[in-house]
């Protein structure tokens, strides 16, 4: 009985660490490529290295950290090509999910999506809007896809969103264009779902994701000093 209680407590600590480390990575408090020294992190959080290792293993599974022999863990660095691939996969999976969901989207789903959009707008006007972008963006998209009842696709998609989120937050910190355009496209997508305009909703979603890809890759290429999407 004691062993079970200890295991549950360790899992709770590991879950807290996953959340805290993930947010620090997504907020760029831990920039890409930075080493994550387990002794320092354990001391900082006041935990043993066992739940910390469990948390790092989960984050490795999410693609946010990488482990190298004799060097330990570091925040993963995605190439521009890998970022392009994430958005290409997003477009394929999300358009499929939306098409499967559309026949089952009810007025309640539309209402829930509009509620998320209102909260999304409020967060972007707040001082910490960039930090909550990924959460609300995921909540909005997943609300529309949930009626498809494709849990495995949603799990894969959640990982893709998280991997792109830290780069989008960086872009949002330096540009208002991305958030204003996304707001307009999200509102239009919800309206098309309500009107049951399946072809136009699918077209807009695909364009929405791929345009975000091109903007982000060009933005990062300029920062990194390399060729962008259209080079």
C-alpha positions in Angstrom: 0.0 0.0 0.0 2.8 2.3 0.9 4.6 1.6 -2.4 1.5 2.5 -4.3 1.1 5.8 -2.4 4.7 6.6 -3.1 4.3 5.8 -6.8 1.2 8.0 -7.0 3.1 10.9 -5.3 6.0 10.5 -7.6 3.7 10.6 -10.6 2.1 13.8 -9.3 5.5 15.4 -8.9 6.5 14.3 -12.4 3.3 15.7 -13.8 4.0 19.1 -12.1 7.5 19.1 -13.5 6.3 18.2 -17.1 3.9 21.2 -17.0 6.5 23.6 -15.5 9.3 22.6 -17.9 7.1 22.5 -20.9 5.9 26.1 -20.2 9.4 27.3 -19.7 10.4 25.8 -23.0 7.4 27.1 -24.9 7.9 30.6 -23.3 11.5 30.4 -24.4 12.8 30.8 -20.8 14.8 27.7 -21.8 15.8 28.6 -25.4 16.4 26.0 -28.1 19.6 24.1 -27.7 20.1 25.0 -24.0 21.4 22.1 -21.8 19.0 20.9 -19.1 21.2 19.8 -16.2 19.4 17.4 -14.0 21.3 18.3 -10.8 20.5 22.0 -11.2 16.9 21.4 -12.1 16.4 19.0 -9.2 17.8 21.5 -6.8 15.8 24.4 -8.3 12.5 22.5 -8.0 13.4 20.8 -4.7 12.8 17.3 -6.1 14.7 14.1 -6.5 16.1 13.1 -9.9 13.7 10.2 -10.3 10.5 12.2 -11.1 12.7 14.7 -13.0 13.9 12.0 -15.3 10.3 10.8 -15.8 9.3 14.4 -16.8 12.2 14.7 -19.2 11.4 11.4 -20.8 7.8 12.6 -21.4 9.0 15.8 -22.9 11.4 13.9 -25.1 8.4 11.9 -26.3 6.7 15.2 -27.1 9.7 16.3 -29.1 10.5 19.3 -26.9 13.8 17.9 -25.5 16.5 15.6 -26.9 18.9 13.3 -25.1 22.5 12.8 -26.3 24.9 10.2 -25.0 27.3 11.5 -22.4 25.7 15.0 -22.7 22.3 14.6 -21.2 19.2 16.5 -22.1 18.8 19.7 -24.0 15.9 21.7 -25.5 15.4 20.4 -29.0 16.3 22.6 -32.0 14.0 22.3 -35.0 15.4 23.1 -38.5 13.3 25.2 -40.9 12.6 22.0 -42.8 11.3 20.3 -39.7 9.1 23.2 -39.0 7.7 23.1 -42.5 7.0 19.4 -42.1 5.1 20.0 -38.8 2.8 22.5 -40.6 2.4 20.2 -43.6 1.4 17.4 -41.3 -1.0 19.7 -39.5 -2.7 20.6 -42.7 -3.2 17.0 -43.7 -4.5 15.8 -40.3 -6.6 18.9 -39.5 -8.4 19.1 -42.9 -9.2 15.4 -42.6 -10.5 15.8 -39.0 -12.6 18.8 -40.0 -14.1 17.0 -42.9 -15.0 14.1 -40.6 -16.3 16.4 -38.0 -18.4 18.8 -40.1 -21.5 16.5 -40.5 -21.6 16.2 -36.7 -21.0 19.8 -35.7 -24.0 21.1 -33.7 -25.0 24.6 -32.6 -23.5 23.7 -29.2 -20.1 23.1 -30.9 -20.4 26.4 -32.8 -21.3 28.2 -29.6 -18.4 26.6 -27.7 -16.0 27.6 -30.5 -17.2 31.2 -30.5 -16.7 31.3 -26.7 -13.1 30.1 -27.1 -12.6 32.8 -29.8 -13.8 35.5 -27.4 -11.5 34.4 -24.7 -8.7 34.1 -27.2 -9.2 37.7 -28.2 -9.2 38.8 -24.6 -6.0 37.0 -23.9 -4.2 38.5 -26.9 -5.2 42.0 -25.7 -3.7 41.2 -22.3 0.0 41.6 -21.5 0.6 37.8 -21.4 -1.3 37.1 -24.7 1.7 35.4 -26.4 2.0 33.0 -23.5 -1.6 31.8 -23.8 -1.7 31.8 -27.6 -0.9 28.1 -28.0 -3.5 27.0 -25.4 -6.4 29.0 -26.9 -5.3 28.1 -30.5 -5.4 24.4 -29.6 -8.7 24.7 -27.7 -10.3 26.5 -30.7 -9.2 24.0 -33.3 -9.8 20.9 -31.1 -13.3 22.1 -30.3 -14.2 22.0 -34.1 -12.5 18.6 -34.6 -13.8 16.8 -31.5 -17.0 15.6 -33.3 -14.8 13.5 -35.6 -14.1 11.2 -32.6 -10.6 10.4 -33.8 -8.6 10.3 -30.6 -5.3 9.0 -32.0 -5.3 11.7 -34.7 -5.9 14.3 -32.0 -3.1 13.0 -29.9 -0.7 13.3 -32.8 -2.0 16.7 -33.6 -1.6 17.9 -30.0 2.1 17.1 -30.2 2.5 18.9 -33.5 0.9 22.0 -32.0 3.2 22.0 -29.0 6.3 21.7 -31.1 5.3 24.7 -33.2 4.0 26.8 -30.3 7.4 28.1 -29.0 8.3 29.5 -32.4 4.9 31.1 -32.9 5.2 32.7 -29.4 8.5 34.3 -30.5 6.9 35.5 -33.7 3.9 37.0 -31.9 6.2 38.9 -29.5 7.6 40.7 -32.5 4.6 41.0 -34.9 0.9 41.9 -34.5 0.1 40.8 -38.1 0.0 37.1 -37.2 -2.5 37.4 -34.4 -4.9 39.8 -36.3 -5.0 37.6 -39.4 -5.5 34.5 -37.3 -8.4 36.1 -35.5 -10.2 36.9 -38.8 -9.5 33.4 -40.3 -10.7 31.7 -37.1 -14.0 33.7 -37.1 -14.5 32.9 -40.8 -13.8 29.2 -40.2 -16.4 29.0 -37.5 -19.0 30.8 -39.7 -18.3 28.4 -42.6 -18.8 25.4 -40.2 -22.1 26.9 -39.0 -23.2 27.4 -42.7 -22.0 23.8 -43.4 -20.0 25.0 -46.4 -17.7 22.0 -46.4 -15.5 22.7 -49.4 -14.8 26.3 -48.4 -14.2 25.5 -44.7 -11.7 22.8 -45.8 -10.0 25.2 -48.3 -9.8 28.0 -45.7 -8.3 25.7 -43.0 -5.7 24.4 -45.4 -4.8 27.9 -46.5 -4.8 29.1 -42.8 -2.2 26.5 -41.7 0.1 26.7 -44.8 0.1 30.5 -44.7 1.1 30.4 -41.0 3.9 28.0 -42.1 5.2 30.3 -44.7 5.1 33.4 -42.5 6.8 31.5 -39.6 9.5 29.9 -41.7 10.4 33.3 -43.4 10.4 35.0 -40.0 12.8 32.4 -38.5 15.0 32.3 -41.5 15.5 36.1 -41.2 16.5 35.7 -37.6 18.8 32.7 -38.2 20.3 34.2 -41.4 19.2 31.4 -43.7 16.9 30.9 -46.7 13.2 31.0 -46.0 10.2 29.2 -47.6 10.4 31.1 -50.9 14.2 31.4 -51.2 
